[in-house]
């Protein structure tokens, strides 16, 4: 083999590795782009459920809440307390919608994977599952948290916010910058791994043992799914609150 061909062959091998996929996926072709249709469909369903419940619960507001209004006010109060605890009394109010949106989307997504019979819907390729069962969804949530993190810090503290990257010495600049991305990204991988593992365990048990034995595992999955949504929302609020610290 000609030595000059080695770099070309190495680049081609890396290109082939980048095309490797796990399982089969269903795509939509929109112009020159391929869109992951499975995640979009299930995400739209989750968003529709969340919006639909919010509209129904707030259609006829009462002074003394009952029924769905009582539930949605309890959730709002819970998210408000969570955000206040992580960000402080002075800073938390503008961030309640963001943290609440992240929490509700992840919570409904996780529960949809445990409660909805997605797999009975036949697709040309692949199968439907919870949106958080796809790494693209969890990484997108982490990137949104990173954007909010940088925006909150720079908006509150101005250019002095970026001075932290050269503290205590400019030598640490290459380490300090990736640190702000790795924290939310680690949350995304944890969320993805836990949801994927839970669905795999339930799928294996349902296919190998009688009907009623997997039920306790499914109930445990509902509990852990709620905990994962809580962890993500709490950590996102803590990261954003941390970026606003030090303002005088």
N, C-alpha and C positions, 0 to 999 in steps of 0.2 A: 504494500500500500504506500502511495506517495505521502511523504511527510506533510506536504502542504494541504492534503485532504483531511488531516486529523482534526484541526479546529472546526472545519465545516461539518464533519461527521459528529463531533461533540455537540455542536449547536443543534443539529438535526435530532440527536438523541434527546436533548433537553426539551425540544419542541414536542417530541412524541410523548414524553413523560407528562408534559403539561396538559395533554389531551386525555389523560387517563381519567375515567369516571367510575364511581362506585354505584352499581345498580343501573337501572334504566330511568330516564327522565322524559317528561312530556314537554315539548317546547312549542311556543308560538313564534312564527317568523313575522316580525314587524320591520319592514324595510330591509335594511342590511343587518339587523340585530336579531338574535335569538333570545326570547324571553322565557324564563322558567315558569311555565303556566301552572304547574301544580301549586307552587308557593303563592302565586297571585290569586288563584281561585280560593284557596283556603283562607288567605289573609283577607280577601274581600268579604268572605262569610263572617269572619271574626269581627271585622269592622262594622258590618251590617248589624250583627247581633248587639254590639256595644252601643251603636247609635240608636238602634230601634228601642232598646231597653231604656236609654236615657230619654228619648222622646216620649215614650209611654209613661214613664215615671214622673215626668214634669209637665204633663198636659193639664192636669187639674190640681194645682198646688193648694194645699190646705195649711192653715195655721198649726193645727195638730196633725202631724204626718201619720199616715197609715199605709199599710201595704207596700207597694213598690217605692213610693216616695220615702217611706221610712228607711227602706234598705239603701236607696241611693244616697240619702243624707248621712246614713251611718258610714258608707264607704267614703264619701267626701270628707267627713270629719276624721276618719281614720287616716286618709292620705294627707290631710292638712296637719294633723298631729305629727305624722312621720316626717313631713318636710320641715316643720318647725323645729323638731328635735335635732335634725341634722344640720340645718342652716342657721338657726337662730331666729329670734323674734323679729328682728329688723329686716332680714333679707328673704324670708321664706315665701311671702305672698305671690310675687310674680312667677315663682317656679312651681306652684301647686298644679297648674294645668299640665305642664310638661311631665312632672313626676306621676301625676294621676293617669295621663295617657299611656305612659310606659307601663305602669303597673297593670292597668286594665287590659291593655293589649296582650301582654305576656300571660296574665292570669287566664283570660278567656281562651287564648291560644293553647295553653297547657291543658286546660280542662276539656277543650274540644277534642284534643288527641285521645283523652281517656274516655270520653262519653259518646262522641259521635262515631257511627259506623262508617268511617271514610272509605274503607276498603271495598264496600259493596258497590261503589261507583266505579265502573269500569272505564279505563283510559286506554288509548292506543299503546302507550308505553308508560311504565311506572305505575304508581298508585298514590292516592291522596293521603296526606297525614297532617298532623298539626304544623302550623307555620314555624314554630320553634324547633321542630324536628329537622329543619334545614339550616345549615351553617350560615347561609346568606342572610337569613332573617336575624339571627342573633348577632352576627357581626355588624349588620346595618344598625341595629339598636345600640351596639357599643360605639359605633362611629357617631351616631347622633348625640350620645352622651359626651363624647370627646369634643364635638363642636360646641355643645352647650357649656362644657367645662372651660374651654378657651374664651368663649364669648363672655361668660360671667366674669372671669378674672380680668380680662382686658377692659370690659365695660366699667367695672367697679374701680379698678386700680390704675387704669391707663397704661402707659408704656412702662411704668414701674413694675407691672406684673411680670414682664419678661426678664426682669433682673434676677428672678429666683433661679434661672437656669445657669447663672454663672456664680452661684453661691454654693459653698464658701470659697470656691476657686474656679476660674474659667476653664480649668482642665477638665472639670466634670460636665461640661456642656454636652458632649456626645452621649453621656449617660442620663442626664436629667431630662433631655427632650424625649427619648423613647419611653421613659418611665410614665409619662402622662398618657401614653397610648396603651401601654401594656396593662394598666390597671383595669380599664373597662373591657379591653379585649379578653382578659382572663375571665371576666364575668361571662362574656359571650360563649367562650368554650365550655365553661362549667355548666351553663344553662343548656347548651346544645347536647353535651354529653349525658347529662342527667335525664333529659326528656327522651333522647334516643334510647338510652339503656332501659328506661322504664317501659317504653313501648315494645322493645325487643323481648324483655322478660315476659310481659303479658302475652305477647304473640306466641312465644314458645310454650308457655304453660297452657294456653287455650288449645293449642294444637296437639298437646301430648297428654293432658290429664282431663278428667271429667269437668263439667261446666262449673260447678260450685267451688272448686278448689281455688281457681285464680281470683275469685271475688275479693278475698282479703288483700291480695296483692294490688288489685285495681283500686281499692279504697285507700291503701297506702300511697298509691300513685297520685290520687287526687290530693292527698295531704302534702306530699313532697312537691307537687306542681305548684300549689299555693305558696309553699315556703320559698320556692325558687323565684317566683314573681316578687315576693316580699324582699328577698335578698337583693335582687337586681335593683328594685326601686330604692331601697335603703342605701345601697352602695352608690347609686347614681346621685342621690341627693347629698350624700356625704362628700363625694368628689367635687360636686359643684360648689358646695359650701366651703370646702377647703380652698378652692381657687379664689374665693372672695375674702379670705382671711388676710389680716395684715393691713387692711385699709384704715387710714386715720384721717 
